[in-house]
Amino acid sequence: MHRIIRIFAVFSTLLLSMCTIYAPGGAVIAPNGLSCQNRTDYGFFQGQQSARCYYQCPDGTIRRPELEEAFSVSSPLYNASKDEVDAQFCQGVVAQPTATQPLPTGLPTETATDIPPTEQALPSPTATIVVVPNLPPLLRGDVTMCDVASSLINFRMNEPVPDLTGKDLTVQIADQPTTCSVNPVNTSLLTCTIPPGVTFPARVFVSLAGATVNDFIYNGLGCAKIATPFPTTTP
């Protein structure tokens, strides 16, 4: 019996020594648009700091690089220019073709009169290119209220708060879609429902008008199961 207890204690200690703790306060966002969530990986009581980042390339694609060190205002990538970050994380992005291609030199060109009557020149199809602008992060990364019992959570938005009326806003918590709206009492807060079965830490993903504006890990610090008492009636 004592041997089983000893084995269980060693196994529990091993599990506790191998975990990941995310830094409180949300993601660190650099002026160049690189956003990183710091974390500490514990393995056998040795903590290793790293960061999970996301970055939107000029063509709209999203990169999620992993850094082997904590990301802060003193990091070289934080102070790098946008061109330098593009060169590091957006390599391999296929450039969009230009609208017109130059004719090769030394070859005769045809005019409209050179085309036979039976071979009419057809207009070349035009492609519609939707350009998604680079939008600033919507959420700061911190939470003012998290009530697991009522499945509600308040995210603080960056100032100045944009007008979200009629905007295509998509929010996911732990890869599950959720419903969010601007808090009517404090308009600097975005109030969202917590999807069923979600436990923290959890990933928070936000897109606005088709562009990713937030992708970070909320560690659940401050979440509470607030039980709201209901009045009971006596027969």
C-alpha positions in Angstrom: 0.0 0.0 0.0 2.8 2.4 0.9 4.5 1.6 -2.4 1.4 2.5 -4.4 1.1 5.8 -2.5 4.8 6.5 -3.2 4.4 5.8 -6.9 1.3 8.0 -7.1 3.1 10.9 -5.4 6.1 10.6 -7.8 3.7 10.4 -10.8 1.8 13.5 -9.6 5.0 15.5 -9.1 6.2 14.5 -12.6 2.9 15.8 -14.1 3.1 19.1 -12.2 6.7 19.6 -13.4 5.8 19.4 -17.0 3.3 22.2 -17.9 3.1 25.5 -19.7 2.1 28.7 -18.0 1.2 31.7 -20.1 2.2 35.2 -19.0 -0.6 37.4 -17.7 -1.7 40.6 -19.4 -2.2 39.2 -22.9 -0.1 39.5 -26.0 2.8 42.0 -26.5 2.1 43.9 -29.7 5.0 45.6 -31.5 4.6 48.8 -33.6 5.4 46.7 -36.7 2.3 44.5 -36.2 4.0 41.5 -34.7 2.0 40.2 -31.7 3.4 37.6 -29.3 2.1 35.7 -26.2 4.8 34.8 -23.8 4.8 31.5 -22.0 7.0 29.4 -19.7 7.4 25.7 -20.3 8.2 23.7 -17.2 9.9 20.3 -17.6 11.3 18.7 -14.6 11.2 22.0 -12.6 13.3 23.9 -15.3 11.4 26.8 -16.8 12.1 27.7 -20.4 10.7 31.0 -21.7 9.3 31.2 -25.2 6.6 33.1 -27.2 3.9 32.2 -29.6 3.4 34.9 -32.2 1.2 35.9 -35.1 1.9 38.2 -38.0 0.0 39.3 -41.1 2.0 39.5 -44.3 1.4 42.1 -46.9 -0.6 39.7 -49.0 -3.0 39.0 -46.1 -1.6 35.5 -45.1 -1.1 34.8 -41.4 2.2 33.5 -40.1 2.4 32.0 -36.5 6.1 31.8 -35.7 7.4 30.4 -32.4 10.2 32.3 -30.6 12.7 30.5 -28.3 12.8 33.5 -25.9 10.4 35.9 -24.3 9.1 38.8 -26.4 9.3 42.3 -25.0 9.9 45.9 -25.9 13.7 45.2 -25.7 13.5 42.3 -28.2 15.2 43.0 -31.6 12.0 41.9 -33.4 9.9 44.4 -31.4 12.1 47.3 -32.6 12.5 45.9 -36.2 10.9 47.7 -39.1 8.0 46.2 -40.9 10.2 45.5 -43.9 12.6 43.5 -41.7 9.7 41.5 -40.2 8.3 40.8 -43.7 11.7 39.6 -44.9 12.0 37.2 -41.9 8.5 35.7 -41.7 6.9 36.3 -45.2 9.5 34.5 -47.3 8.0 32.3 -50.0 4.9 34.5 -50.4 4.0 34.4 -54.1 3.8 37.9 -55.5 0.6 38.9 -57.3 1.0 39.2 -61.1 0.9 42.7 -62.5 -2.0 43.9 -64.6 0.0 44.3 -67.8 3.0 42.4 -69.1 5.6 44.1 -71.3 5.9 42.8 -74.8 9.2 41.1 -75.7 11.5 43.3 -77.7 12.4 42.6 -81.3 9.1 41.0 -82.2 6.5 42.5 -84.5 3.3 43.6 -82.9 -0.2 43.2 -84.4 -2.7 46.0 -84.8 -6.4 45.8 -84.9 -6.3 45.8 -88.7 -4.0 42.8 -88.8 -6.6 40.5 -87.2 -8.6 38.5 -89.8 -12.4 39.2 -89.8 -13.2 35.7 -88.7 -10.9 36.0 -85.6 -12.3 38.8 -83.5 -10.2 39.9 -80.6 -11.9 39.0 -77.3 -11.5 41.3 -74.3 -9.3 39.8 -71.6 -11.1 38.9 -68.4 -10.4 41.2 -65.5 -9.9 39.8 -62.0 -11.5 41.4 -59.0 -8.9 41.8 -56.3 -10.2 42.4 -52.7 -7.6 44.2 -50.6 -7.9 43.7 -46.9 -6.3 46.5 -45.0 -3.9 45.9 -42.1 -6.1 46.6 -39.1 -4.8 47.3 -35.6 -5.5 44.8 -32.8 -9.0 45.1 -31.4 -8.5 43.6 -27.9 -5.7 44.6 -25.5 -5.5 41.0 -24.1 -6.7 41.6 -20.6 -10.0 40.6 -19.1 -12.1 42.6 -16.6 -14.7 39.9 -15.8 -14.9 36.2 -16.3 -17.9 34.4 -14.9 -17.9 30.7 -15.8 -21.2 30.1 -14.1 -23.1 32.6 -16.3 -20.7 31.9 -19.3 -19.8 35.6 -19.8 -16.4 37.2 -20.2 -15.4 40.9 -20.8 -12.4 41.8 -23.0 -10.9 45.2 -22.8 -10.6 46.9 -26.3 -7.8 49.2 -27.4 -8.4 52.9 -27.5 -9.8 54.5 -29.5 -12.6 52.0 -29.7 -13.7 51.4 -33.3 -17.3 51.5 -34.3 -18.4 47.9 -34.8 -21.9 48.7 -36.0 -22.5 46.5 -39.1 -18.9 45.2 -39.1 -18.2 41.5 -39.8 -16.8 40.5 -36.4 -15.8 36.9 -35.7 -14.6 35.7 -32.3 -13.6 32.2 -31.3 -12.6 30.9 -27.9 -10.8 27.6 -27.8 -11.5 27.3 -31.6 -15.3 27.5 -30.9 -17.4 30.3 -32.2 -18.9 32.7 -29.7 -21.3 35.7 -29.7 -19.9 39.1 -28.7 -21.3 42.6 -28.5 -20.1 46.0 -27.1 -20.9 46.3 -23.5 -23.8 48.8 -23.1 -22.6 50.1 -19.8 -18.9 50.4 -20.6 -18.4 50.7 -24.3 -14.6 50.0 -24.0 -15.5 46.3 -23.2 -16.4 43.5 -25.6 -18.7 41.1 -23.8 -18.7 37.5 -25.1 -20.3 34.3 -24.2 -18.0 31.4 -23.1 -18.8 28.3 -25.3 -19.8 25.2 -23.4 -17.0 23.0 -22.2 -14.3 25.6 -22.5 -11.5 25.5 -19.9 -8.7 27.9 -19.5 -6.0 28.6 -20.7 -7.7 29.0 -24.1 -6.9 30.6 -27.4 -8.8 33.8 -28.4 -9.1 34.5 -32.1 -10.7 37.6 -33.5 -11.2 38.7 -37.1 -12.7 41.9 -38.3 -13.8 42.5 -41.9 -12.0 39.3 -42.9 -8.7 40.3 -41.3 -7.1 38.8 -38.2 -6.8 41.4 -35.5 -6.2 39.2 -32.4 -4.8 35.7 -31.8 -3.6 35.2 -28.2 -3.9 32.8 -25.2 -5.9 33.8 -22.2 -4.7 32.0 -19.2 -7.9 32.2 -17.2 -6.5 34.4 -14.5 -9.4 36.0 -12.6 -12.0 33.6 -13.9 -14.5 32.6 -11.2 -17.6 30.5 -10.9 -19.9 33.1 -9.5 -23.1 31.4 -8.3 -26.1 33.8 -8.5 -28.6 32.9 -5.8 -32.2 32.6 -6.9 -35.1 33.4 -4.5 -37.0 30.4 -3.3 -40.7 30.3 -2.6 -42.1 28.5 0.3 -45.4 26.6 -0.1 
